[in-house]
Amino acid sequence: MKILFAGFEGKNNTSKLLVDKLNVVDKLYLKNHKVISCRQLFTKLENCNFDLIFLFGQKPLLKNKISIELVAKSDTKKLLTNFDYKQLGERLADADIQYYYSENAGTSYCNNVYYFVLNYIKGKNTKIIFVHLPFKENLNNIDKLIEFFNKYE
């Protein structure tokens, strides 16, 4: 299975810190810019067919749990993930990782890039999920997440 792991740049951004430590082949560091981050993903997806894409970002107010984003929005339009998020939740629970499902991917970069990719992959076999992480100071054990995503298939 070919998986892309993408997170946003930033010295203390937990999505970057997680992607940094993953022992995987396909990584992408997104600029904190609505247009540029979409272009980066477009270029990556044009040059390679992925079975699965994990997008990571940070979400304020999370503490020692992750948020699995089910929906991306643009104006009045909503796009639902095509990923088996229930299975992901079961696997996270088995790994003793706290999570919840969310229908609010935010109002800025995260939601924007999620919507772009969900729209771009329509009709393709690629699956995608956006996972929000707590800020660095609100995450006790990033190693557990690293181990989980390193083993994902």
Summary of the structure (lengths in Angstrom):
residues: 153
radius of gyration: 14.1
end to end distance: 6.5
largest distance: 39.4
contacts: 466
relative contact order: 0.25
helix: 37%
strand: 26%
